[in-house]
């Protein structure tokens, strides 16, 4: 895994980006769907893809986030459901007016985020998974985080997406500094 800081973003990319389809675990061209599937308990089931092949986009960046970019990253012809969560900066927190906030991240945040995505992909039948978190100063209404998961069925996609955002907030080293209308401020630890 490679992590570098470029133009205000920490980006974690898998090694072997130039690997062939067969090296990435894709079926060779011309293989019939029956040959791609395995038999389990008498039923024909699609093979599970390896978690590292399903992680399509992971980034911690200073630039604006795009729901379209994240959705496109997880798109898959086998997906019957894509669940997406976009977290925005709200104007209040615990009945206190918020005027703005900033996020800061540890340099390992992108790698930690990738590990969370891989763990979620290992627990659910994920076809594609992506997560992008913003750092720096954000205004009310700005997107702070966008995550998406594509799965064969909607229930799996919803469950995996919720697991992804919940684990991201619990374990990725990103911290929020909120500024309130009354002039006070507070740090909230995401991890």
Backbone as CSV, one residue per row, in Angstrom:
resi,resn,N_x,N_y,N_z,CA_x,CA_y,CA_z,C_x,C_y,C_z
1,UNK,0.835,-1.164,0.000,0.000,0.000,0.000,0.883,1.231,0.000
2,UNK,0.448,2.259,-0.718,1.241,3.466,-0.875,0.410,4.642,-0.382
3,UNK,0.969,5.482,0.462,0.269,6.661,0.956,1.150,7.869,0.710
4,UNK,0.595,8.868,0.051,1.380,10.067,-0.186,0.483,11.282,-0.037
5,UNK,1.103,12.410,0.281,0.358,13.654,0.403,0.605,14.456,-0.862
6,UNK,-0.467,14.725,-1.591,-0.352,15.478,-2.831,-1.476,16.499,-2.905
7,UNK,-1.135,17.757,-3.070,-2.121,18.827,-3.200,-3.145,18.788,-2.073
8,UNK,-2.690,18.646,-0.827,-3.592,18.706,0.314,-4.400,17.461,0.555
9,UNK,-4.022,16.328,-0.004,-4.801,15.109,0.190,-3.887,13.960,0.557
10,UNK,-4.368,13.125,1.432,-3.709,11.865,1.713,-4.478,10.817,0.946
11,UNK,-3.814,10.113,0.066,-4.486,9.133,-0.774,-3.797,7.797,-0.580
12,UNK,-4.588,6.788,-0.339,-4.058,5.445,-0.163,-4.450,4.631,-1.375
13,UNK,-3.453,4.099,-2.075,-3.722,3.321,-3.287,-3.173,1.914,-3.126
14,UNK,-3.902,0.910,-3.654,-3.387,-0.452,-3.591,-2.191,-0.608,-4.512
15,UNK,-1.291,-1.504,-4.142,-0.160,-1.818,-5.014,-0.670,-2.621,-6.192
16,UNK,0.088,-2.630,-7.254,-0.269,-3.462,-8.402,-1.355,-2.861,-9.255
17,UNK,-1.424,-1.544,-9.318,-2.461,-0.875,-10.089,-2.482,-1.326,-11.547
18,UNK,-1.346,-1.681,-12.107,-1.284,-2.091,-13.492,-1.476,-3.586,-13.694
19,UNK,-1.987,-4.277,-12.691,-2.158,-5.722,-12.785,-3.194,-6.080,-13.841
20,UNK,-3.053,-7.254,-14.424,-4.023,-7.723,-15.415,-5.312,-8.117,-14.715
21,UNK,-6.379,-8.276,-15.500,-7.674,-8.636,-14.932,-7.582,-9.937,-14.153
22,UNK,-6.855,-10.930,-14.680,-6.775,-12.211,-13.972,-5.968,-12.081,-12.694
23,UNK,-4.971,-11.185,-12.663,-4.208,-10.977,-11.439,-5.052,-10.273,-10.384
24,UNK,-6.039,-9.454,-10.812,-6.905,-8.771,-9.866,-8.059,-9.662,-9.428
25,UNK,-8.166,-10.849,-9.944,-9.220,-11.767,-9.546,-10.425,-11.766,-10.459
26,UNK,-10.366,-11.033,-11.567,-11.486,-11.007,-12.511,-11.480,-12.287,-13.335
27,UNK,-12.658,-12.691,-13.762,-12.768,-13.893,-14.582,-12.231,-13.614,-15.973
28,UNK,-11.590,-14.598,-16.587,-11.098,-14.408,-17.952,-12.256,-14.182,-18.909
29,UNK,-12.030,-13.440,-20.003,-13.099,-13.209,-20.975,-13.619,-14.529,-21.532
30,UNK,-14.921,-14.556,-21.806,-15.516,-15.726,-22.425,-15.931,-16.818,-21.443
31,UNK,-15.651,-16.660,-20.176,-16.017,-17.669,-19.192,-17.516,-17.562,-18.927
32,UNK,-18.234,-18.673,-19.043,-19.675,-18.671,-18.824,-19.986,-18.396,-17.362
33,UNK,-21.167,-17.812,-17.096,-21.535,-17.460,-15.730,-21.564,-18.693,-14.827
34,UNK,-21.920,-19.861,-15.407,-21.937,-21.084,-14.585,-20.531,-21.436,-14.109
35,UNK,-19.527,-21.135,-14.923,-18.153,-21.448,-14.554,-17.599,-20.454,-13.536
36,UNK,-18.187,-19.258,-13.461,-17.745,-18.250,-12.500,-18.331,-18.505,-11.123
37,UNK,-19.421,-19.195,-11.079,-20.106,-19.424,-9.805,-19.614,-20.702,-9.148
38,UNK,-19.905,-20.824,-7.889,-19.566,-22.032,-7.142,-20.849,-22.620,-6.579
39,UNK,-20.793,-23.914,-6.307,-21.965,-24.543,-5.715,-21.790,-24.612,-4.208
40,UNK,-22.832,-24.116,-3.499,-22.853,-24.177,-2.043,-24.219,-24.688,-1.637
41,UNK,-24.268,-25.777,-0.949,-25.532,-26.328,-0.483,-26.536,-26.551,-1.592
42,UNK,-26.056,-26.932,-2.786,-26.949,-27.215,-3.892,-27.356,-25.992,-4.695
43,UNK,-27.102,-24.787,-4.170,-27.484,-23.573,-4.895,-26.267,-22.980,-5.588
44,UNK,-26.519,-22.408,-6.734,-25.446,-21.766,-7.485,-25.259,-20.352,-6.930
45,UNK,-24.052,-20.016,-6.456,-23.786,-18.708,-5.875,-22.602,-18.068,-6.565
46,UNK,-22.697,-16.750,-6.715,-21.585,-16.003,-7.308,-20.401,-16.040,-6.352
47,UNK,-19.199,-16.082,-6.903,-18.025,-16.107,-6.036,-17.847,-14.787,-5.311
48,UNK,-17.298,-14.830,-4.076,-16.982,-13.613,-3.327,-15.739,-13.002,-3.920
49,UNK,-15.771,-11.719,-4.144,-14.583,-11.020,-4.616,-13.698,-10.711,-3.424
50,UNK,-12.415,-10.622,-3.673,-11.482,-10.308,-2.605,-11.645,-8.846,-2.214
51,UNK,-11.573,-8.561,-0.903,-11.816,-7.223,-0.378,-10.943,-6.166,-1.033
52,UNK,-9.665,-6.453,-1.270,-8.791,-5.421,-1.828,-9.156,-5.052,-3.258
53,UNK,-9.835,-5.910,-3.968,-10.278,-5.596,-5.325,-11.550,-4.772,-5.342
54,UNK,-12.243,-4.702,-4.243,-13.502,-3.975,-4.186,-13.329,-2.549,-3.686
55,UNK,-12.208,-2.252,-3.078,-11.967,-0.896,-2.576,-11.574,-0.029,-3.768
56,UNK,-12.484,0.851,-4.161,-12.326,1.592,-5.408,-11.805,3.016,-5.226
57,UNK,-12.113,3.641,-4.086,-11.700,5.022,-3.856,-11.588,5.269,-2.363
58,UNK,-10.411,5.700,-1.945,-10.170,6.062,-0.551,-9.354,7.348,-0.580
59,UNK,-9.827,8.390,0.112,-9.068,9.632,0.141,-9.454,10.481,1.347
60,UNK,-8.480,11.245,1.807,-8.674,12.294,2.799,-8.115,13.537,2.117
61,UNK,-8.993,14.519,1.835,-8.564,15.641,0.994,-9.134,16.974,1.457
62,UNK,-8.489,18.047,1.021,-8.923,19.401,1.357,-9.958,19.943,0.376
63,UNK,-10.032,19.387,-0.803,-10.947,19.899,-1.827,-12.371,19.407,-1.594
64,UNK,-13.331,20.093,-2.242,-14.742,19.725,-2.141,-14.964,18.273,-2.508
65,UNK,-15.942,17.657,-1.856,-16.267,16.261,-2.132,-17.399,16.185,-3.148
66,UNK,-17.400,15.091,-3.912,-18.409,14.884,-4.945,-19.142,13.568,-4.728
67,UNK,-20.446,13.665,-4.543,-21.280,12.471,-4.428,-21.199,11.668,-5.731
68,UNK,-21.206,12.366,-6.855,-21.138,11.687,-8.158,-19.847,10.897,-8.311
69,UNK,-18.722,11.451,-7.870,-17.431,10.750,-7.967,-17.462,9.451,-7.166
70,UNK,-17.992,9.515,-5.953,-18.023,8.336,-5.081,-18.992,7.295,-5.624
71,UNK,-20.147,7.736,-6.101,-21.112,6.791,-6.680,-20.529,6.104,-7.908
72,UNK,-19.884,6.868,-8.761,-19.279,6.292,-9.965,-18.172,5.300,-9.617
73,UNK,-17.462,5.558,-8.542,-16.362,4.672,-8.142,-16.857,3.279,-7.768
74,UNK,-18.044,3.180,-7.178,-18.542,1.872,-6.727,-19.461,1.195,-7.745
75,UNK,-19.815,1.891,-8.801,-20.733,1.320,-9.792,-20.211,-0.022,-10.304
76,UNK,-21.102,-0.967,-10.422,-20.742,-2.316,-10.840,-21.954,-2.941,-11.524
77,UNK,-21.780,-3.595,-12.666,-22.931,-4.182,-13.363,-23.643,-5.272,-12.562
78,UNK,-22.996,-5.856,-11.584,-23.624,-6.895,-10.770,-24.342,-6.333,-9.550
79,UNK,-24.262,-5.025,-9.342,-24.855,-4.410,-8.152,-26.341,-4.169,-8.339
80,UNK,-27.130,-4.718,-7.439,-28.564,-4.448,-7.405,-28.882,-3.320,-6.449
81,UNK,-27.903,-2.972,-5.607,-28.105,-1.887,-4.659,-26.814,-1.115,-4.430
82,UNK,-26.937,0.205,-4.462,-25.830,1.085,-4.086,-26.356,1.970,-2.968
83,UNK,-25.730,1.883,-1.807,-26.104,2.735,-0.680,-25.015,3.777,-0.514
84,UNK,-25.438,5.023,-0.358,-24.507,6.127,-0.259,-24.889,6.987,0.930
85,UNK,-23.892,7.417,1.689,-24.119,8.342,2.795,-23.257,9.565,2.580
86,UNK,-23.870,10.738,2.686,-23.144,12.001,2.587,-23.376,12.769,3.881
87,UNK,-22.300,13.008,4.625,-22.377,13.756,5.868,-22.068,15.217,5.610
88,UNK,-22.981,16.117,6.015,-22.830,17.547,5.780,-22.655,18.299,7.093
89,UNK,-22.046,19.470,7.013,-21.885,20.337,8.182,-23.243,20.959,8.483
90,UNK,-23.716,20.744,9.691,-25.026,21.292,10.074,-24.842,22.604,10.856
91,UNK,-25.934,23.335,11.013,-25.858,24.654,11.649,-26.044,24.631,13.162
92,UNK,-26.197,23.441,13.730,-26.319,23.353,15.191,-25.816,21.998,15.668
93,UNK,-25.426,21.966,16.929,-24.987,20.726,17.556,-25.378,20.801,19.021
94,UNK,-26.224,19.896,19.461,-26.730,19.875,20.838,-27.312,21.234,21.222
95,UNK,-28.198,21.749,20.375,-28.905,23.017,20.593,-27.987,24.238,20.664
96,UNK,-26.788,24.136,20.109,-25.878,25.280,20.045,-25.647,25.610,18.570
97,UNK,-25.727,26.875,18.235,-25.514,27.292,16.855,-24.064,27.099,16.436
98,UNK,-23.863,26.462,15.284,-22.521,26.230,14.739,-22.302,27.232,13.609
99,UNK,-21.155,27.924,13.630,-20.843,28.886,12.568,-19.884,28.306,11.544
100,UNK,-19.185,27.254,11.903,-18.256,26.614,10.983,-17.431,25.581,11.720
101,UNK,-16.650,24.855,10.968,-15.781,23.871,11.610,-14.620,23.542,10.709
102,UNK,-13.663,22.866,11.279,-12.534,22.384,10.487,-12.226,20.961,10.924
103,UNK,-11.740,20.188,9.978,-11.300,18.823,10.253,-9.793,18.756,10.056
104,UNK,-9.145,17.988,10.911,-7.725,17.695,10.714,-7.564,16.187,10.823
105,UNK,-6.528,15.680,10.165,-6.331,14.228,10.116,-4.872,13.889,10.355
106,UNK,-4.661,12.763,10.973,-3.322,12.207,11.112,-2.866,11.750,9.724
107,UNK,-1.558,11.818,9.424,-1.089,11.364,8.105,-1.460,9.914,7.771
108,UNK,-1.739,9.099,8.769,-2.124,7.702,8.525,-3.613,7.539,8.242
109,UNK,-4.380,8.629,8.242,-5.837,8.525,8.131,-6.293,7.784,6.876
110,UNK,-5.682,8.049,5.735,-6.096,7.370,4.499,-5.832,5.866,4.587
111,UNK,-4.693,5.479,5.145,-4.407,4.047,5.306,-5.386,3.399,6.284
112,UNK,-5.695,4.091,7.374,-6.672,3.571,8.342,-8.044,3.440,7.693
113,UNK,-8.410,4.425,6.891,-9.690,4.390,6.191,-9.745,3.212,5.221
114,UNK,-8.646,2.949,4.525,-8.578,1.796,3.625,-8.776,0.493,4.413
115,UNK,-8.142,0.378,5.583,-8.289,-0.830,6.397,-9.738,-1.022,6.833
116,UNK,-10.413,0.071,7.196,-11.831,-0.009,7.562,-12.645,-0.497,6.367
117,UNK,-12.402,0.069,5.190,-13.135,-0.331,3.981,-12.896,-1.808,3.655
118,UNK,-11.658,-2.244,3.768,-11.344,-3.654,3.497,-12.039,-4.574,4.495
119,UNK,-12.091,-4.174,5.762,-12.763,-4.989,6.782,-14.265,-5.089,6.487
120,UNK,-14.884,-3.981,6.125,-16.313,-4.001,5.788,-16.543,-4.862,4.554
121,UNK,-15.687,-4.727,3.557,-15.817,-5.538,2.335,-15.659,-7.021,2.638
122,UNK,-14.905,-7.361,3.660,-14.730,-8.751,4.047,-15.916,-9.337,4.794
123,UNK,-16.759,-8.473,5.363,-17.915,-8.933,6.157,-19.213,-8.994,5.360
124,UNK,-19.258,-8.292,4.247,-20.469,-8.212,3.431,-20.122,-8.582,1.985
125,UNK,-21.120,-8.930,1.173,-20.853,-9.262,-0.236,-20.677,-7.990,-1.084
126,UNK,-19.642,-7.241,-0.780,-19.397,-5.943,-1.407,-18.797,-6.127,-2.803
127,UNK,-19.351,-5.409,-3.770,-18.820,-5.389,-5.133,-17.916,-4.179,-5.334
128,UNK,-18.239,-3.088,-4.658,-17.447,-1.863,-4.734,-17.673,-1.048,-3.484
129,UNK,-16.599,-0.410,-2.990,-16.702,0.388,-1.767,-15.791,1.605,-1.909
130,UNK,-16.254,2.743,-1.403,-15.485,3.983,-1.500,-15.778,4.865,-0.298
131,UNK,-14.772,5.645,0.109,-14.946,6.585,1.209,-13.982,7.751,1.013
132,UNK,-14.518,8.954,1.142,-13.718,10.165,1.019,-14.098,11.092,2.161
133,UNK,-13.092,11.607,2.882,-13.331,12.523,3.999,-12.598,13.818,3.726
134,UNK,-13.225,14.904,4.048,-12.626,16.213,3.827,-11.889,16.682,5.076
135,UNK,-10.832,17.449,4.884,-10.114,18.122,5.958,-10.019,19.601,5.601
136,UNK,-9.685,20.410,6.605,-9.593,21.850,6.402,-10.857,22.531,6.896
137,UNK,-11.000,23.819,6.546,-12.154,24.613,6.968,-13.361,24.313,6.093
138,UNK,-14.501,24.082,6.744,-15.751,23.805,6.044,-16.820,24.771,6.515
139,UNK,-17.727,25.122,5.628,-18.853,25.998,5.944,-20.107,25.157,6.150
140,UNK,-21.129,25.782,6.705,-22.414,25.115,6.885,-22.891,24.626,5.509
141,UNK,-23.304,23.371,5.447,-23.798,22.778,4.204,-22.749,22.037,3.403
142,UNK,-21.458,22.291,3.668,-20.404,21.562,2.943,-20.441,20.075,3.296
143,UNK,-20.049,19.238,2.351,-19.943,17.809,2.612,-18.629,17.533,3.332
144,UNK,-18.714,16.804,4.434,-17.536,16.440,5.214,-17.070,15.031,4.893
145,UNK,-18.004,14.151,4.552,-17.674,12.757,4.266,-18.693,12.190,3.292
146,UNK,-18.211,11.371,2.357,-19.098,10.658,1.437,-18.592,9.225,1.356
147,UNK,-19.484,8.276,1.652,-19.147,6.856,1.548,-20.214,6.162,0.725
148,UNK,-19.827,5.106,0.024,-20.790,4.344,-0.779,-20.360,2.889,-0.844
149,UNK,-21.367,2.023,-0.955,-21.141,0.591,-1.062,-22.100,0.022,-2.095
150,UNK,-21.576,-0.800,-2.993,-22.398,-1.504,-3.973,-22.394,-2.985,-3.615
151,UNK,-23.576,-3.575,-3.589,-23.748,-4.995,-3.268,-24.785,-5.588,-4.222
152,UNK,-24.878,-6.916,-4.265,-25.888,-7.528,-5.131,-27.322,-7.120,-4.778
153,UNK,-27.600,-6.864,-3.493,-28.957,-6.555,-3.040,-28.963,-5.338,-2.128
154,UNK,-30.103,-4.639,-2.054,-30.190,-3.382,-1.303,-29.956,-3.550,0.196
155,UNK,-30.481,-4.575,0.808,-30.324,-4.737,2.257,-28.848,-4.866,2.626
156,UNK,-28.111,-5.622,1.838,-26.672,-5.778,2.086,-25.944,-4.443,1.905
157,UNK,-26.359,-3.694,0.885,-25.722,-2.397,0.627,-25.987,-1.435,1.783
158,UNK,-27.227,-1.386,2.275,-27.548,-0.522,3.415,-26.731,-0.915,4.649
159,UNK,-26.710,-2.204,4.951,-25.982,-2.679,6.138,-24.484,-2.394,6.035
160,UNK,-23.908,-2.639,4.878,-22.475,-2.406,4.684,-22.145,-0.922,4.742
161,UNK,-22.999,-0.082,4.175,-22.761,1.357,4.191,-22.813,1.888,5.623
162,UNK,-23.781,1.428,6.388,-23.866,1.859,7.793,-22.643,1.396,8.570
163,UNK,-22.212,0.164,8.354,-21.011,-0.341,9.033,-19.792,0.494,8.650
164,UNK,-19.701,0.883,7.385,-18.567,1.674,6.913,-18.513,3.035,7.598
165,UNK,-19.610,3.780,7.619,-19.583,5.117,8.224,-19.419,5.025,9.735
166,UNK,-20.053,4.047,10.365,-19.916,3.904,11.818,-18.482,3.576,12.219
167,UNK,-17.845,2.659,11.502,-16.463,2.285,11.836,-15.489,3.395,11.475
168,UNK,-15.744,4.109,10.388,-14.915,5.268,10.031,-14.912,6.266,11.187
169,UNK,-16.092,6.627,11.676,-16.188,7.601,12.758,-15.568,7.086,14.054
170,UNK,-15.605,5.784,14.272,-15.080,5.213,15.515,-13.562,5.042,15.507
171,UNK,-12.945,4.842,14.341,-11.538,4.438,14.372,-10.554,5.204,13.489
172,UNK,-11.030,5.983,12.530,-10.097,6.704,11.659,-9.671,8.008,12.344
173,UNK,-8.359,8.292,12.421,-7.874,9.459,13.174,-8.112,10.785,12.448
174,UNK,-9.364,11.243,12.543,-9.787,12.526,12.001,-10.516,13.247,13.125
175,UNK,-10.173,14.535,13.320,-10.740,15.297,14.422,-11.456,16.532,13.909
176,UNK,-12.562,16.868,14.602,-13.403,18.005,14.209,-13.256,19.127,15.233
177,UNK,-13.031,20.341,14.761,-12.973,21.530,15.602,-14.172,22.400,15.245
178,UNK,-15.166,22.432,16.142,-16.394,23.192,15.893,-16.301,24.588,16.493
179,UNK,-16.830,25.578,15.751,-16.919,26.943,16.248,-18.405,27.280,16.405
180,UNK,-18.754,27.804,17.592,-20.151,28.068,17.916,-20.488,29.557,17.840
181,UNK,-21.776,29.846,17.669,-22.264,31.216,17.549,-21.978,32.042,18.795
182,UNK,-21.872,31.405,19.951,-21.607,32.145,21.201,-20.120,32.450,21.397
183,UNK,-19.283,32.115,20.417,-17.856,32.411,20.495,-17.009,31.285,21.059
184,UNK,-17.650,30.232,21.552,-16.895,29.087,22.095,-16.569,28.116,20.971
185,UNK,-15.721,27.134,21.289,-15.390,26.102,20.317,-15.073,24.821,21.060
186,UNK,-15.043,23.734,20.320,-14.709,22.438,20.922,-14.102,21.515,19.884
187,UNK,-13.240,20.615,20.361,-12.666,19.554,19.528,-13.463,18.293,19.793
188,UNK,-13.809,17.617,18.717,-14.514,16.340,18.818,-13.658,15.315,18.110
189,UNK,-13.295,14.258,18.833,-12.459,13.213,18.243,-13.266,12.212,17.473
190,UNK,-12.875,11.987,16.250,-13.534,10.967,15.443,-12.962,9.606,15.755
191,UNK,-11.752,9.575,16.297,-11.136,8.291,16.635,-10.526,8.363,18.011
